[in-house]
Amino acid sequence: MKGKLKGLATKFLAVVSALMALTVSAFAETSDAVASMSTGIAGIKDDIVSGIGAVAPYALAIVGLFLLWRYGMRFFKSVSK
């Protein structure tokens, strides 16, 4: 049963990949659509990178405090034994 499912999944992935390749080549004909998609994706990338840049210092501080607490507790437990 598993062998049949694996074979079916492989065939399904091959068909989906072929259809995606055909779809991409069909939509690549319009340069305006490609330019607008590139501009939109670049804008999303910039927003994501700036968001990560804004959050990263706080996230690192929180993770650092968590690790300090964790290893501090481990150290004091080993010393108290």
C-alpha positions as CSV (number, residue, x, y, z in Angstrom):
1,M,0.0,0.0,0.0
2,K,2.8,2.4,0.9
3,G,4.6,1.6,-2.3
4,K,1.5,2.5,-4.4
5,L,1.2,5.8,-2.5
6,K,4.8,6.7,-3.0
7,G,4.5,5.9,-6.7
8,L,1.3,8.0,-6.9
9,A,3.0,10.9,-5.0
10,T,6.0,10.8,-7.4
11,K,3.8,10.9,-10.4
12,F,1.7,13.7,-8.9
13,L,4.7,15.8,-8.2
14,A,6.0,15.3,-11.8
15,V,2.7,16.4,-13.2
16,V,2.5,19.4,-10.9
17,S,6.0,20.5,-11.7
18,A,5.3,20.2,-15.5
19,L,2.2,22.3,-15.1
20,M,4.0,24.9,-13.1
21,A,6.7,25.2,-15.7
22,L,4.1,25.6,-18.4
23,T,2.2,28.2,-16.4
24,V,5.3,30.2,-15.6
25,S,6.3,30.3,-19.3
26,A,2.8,31.4,-20.3
27,F,2.7,34.3,-17.8
28,A,6.3,35.4,-18.6
29,E,5.2,36.8,-21.9
30,T,3.9,40.1,-20.5
31,S,6.8,42.2,-19.4
32,D,4.5,44.7,-17.5
33,A,3.3,41.9,-15.3
34,V,6.8,40.7,-14.6
35,A,8.0,44.2,-13.8
36,S,5.1,44.8,-11.4
37,M,5.6,41.4,-9.7
38,S,9.3,42.1,-9.3
39,T,8.6,45.6,-7.8
40,G,6.0,44.1,-5.5
41,I,8.2,41.3,-4.3
42,A,11.1,43.7,-3.8
43,G,8.8,45.9,-1.6
44,I,7.8,43.0,0.5
45,K,11.4,41.9,0.9
46,D,12.3,45.4,2.1
47,D,9.4,45.4,4.6
48,I,10.4,42.1,6.0
49,V,14.1,43.0,6.3
50,S,13.3,46.2,8.1
51,G,10.8,44.5,10.4
52,I,13.4,41.9,11.3
53,G,16.0,44.6,11.8
54,A,13.6,46.4,14.2
55,V,12.7,43.3,16.2
56,A,16.1,41.5,16.3
57,P,17.7,43.5,19.1
58,Y,14.8,42.9,21.4
59,A,14.6,39.3,20.5
60,L,18.3,38.8,21.2
61,A,17.9,40.5,24.6
62,I,15.0,38.2,25.5
63,V,16.8,35.1,24.4
64,G,19.9,36.2,26.2
65,L,17.9,36.7,29.5
66,F,16.3,33.3,29.0
67,L,19.6,31.6,28.6
68,L,21.1,33.5,31.5
69,W,18.2,32.3,33.7
70,R,18.5,28.7,32.4
71,Y,22.2,28.4,32.9
72,G,22.2,30.4,36.1
73,M,19.7,28.0,37.6
74,R,21.7,25.0,36.4
75,F,24.8,26.4,37.9
76,F,23.3,27.2,41.3
77,K,21.6,23.8,41.4
78,S,24.9,22.1,40.8
79,V,26.6,24.3,43.5
80,S,23.9,23.7,46.1
81,K,24.3,19.8,45.9
